[in-house]
Amino acid sequence: MSSVSTQRPQGQLLDWATEAAISASRPDRNGDPIVDKATVNNLLVFLQSRRSVDDLMAYIIRQGSREEIDEQTAKLLLKYVKGLELKDALTFLGYFKWIYEGLTGNLRVDRGKLKNVKTFKGLVDVLAS
């Protein structure tokens, strides 16, 4: 018996990951990213070990309630992982982590230019200018 794949296009996952990473990398009142790098990594590690998107959503809710993930980012993550197959959720979180690390690393990023970025291409355009 064959199953129909509902795999998401790579571009859509990149766009979603970009929006979530921009949200997670916003500076808090001390200038640090609003979501800690370890928390971002833990999402991917959690899904790799549990292999359940439902478990991941419960974990995001928990981390949001503990303020490890801010409300805006938690809502975006839930919106985008809801309904994803495991493979796509892993790909999404991998992109999320890479983009987040790029935005919080040594690249000089004008946060004002990121305000209206909603796509991966838009992010690349801002970073390349």
Residue pairs with C-beta under 8 A, 6 or more apart in sequence:
5 85
6 85
7 85
7 87
7 88
8 84
8 88
8 92
10 91
11 120
13 88
13 91
13 92
13 95
14 95
14 119
14 120
15 118
15 119
15 120
16 76
16 80
16 92
17 80
17 92
17 93
17 95
17 96
17 98
17 99
17 120
18 95
18 99
18 117
18 118
18 119
18 120
18 122
18 123
19 76
19 117
19 118
20 73
20 76
20 77
20 80
20 96
21 95
21 96
21 99
21 100
21 102
21 103
22 99
22 103
22 114
22 117
22 123
23 34
23 70
23 72
23 73
23 76
24 33
24 34
24 35
24 40
24 69
24 70
24 73
24 96
24 100
25 33
25 34
25 35
25 100
25 103
25 104
26 33
26 34
26 70
26 111
27 33
27 34
27 111
28 34
33 100
33 104
34 70
34 73
35 68
35 69
35 70
35 73
35 100
36 68
37 100
37 101
37 104
39 63
39 68
39 69
40 96
40 97
40 100
40 101
41 97
43 56
43 59
43 60
43 63
43 77
43 93
43 96
43 97
44 90
44 93
44 94
44 96
44 97
46 55
46 56
46 59
47 53
47 55
47 56
47 86
47 89
47 90
47 93
48 90
50 56
50 59
51 86
52 86
53 81
53 82
53 84
53 85
53 86
53 89
56 81
56 89
57 78
57 81
57 82
60 69
60 74
60 77
60 78
60 81
61 74
61 78
63 69
63 74
64 70
64 71
64 74
69 77
77 96
80 92
81 89
81 92
81 93
84 92
99 120
99 123
102 127
103 109
103 114
107 127
109 126
109 127
110 126
113 126
113 129
114 123
114 126
116 122
117 123
117 126
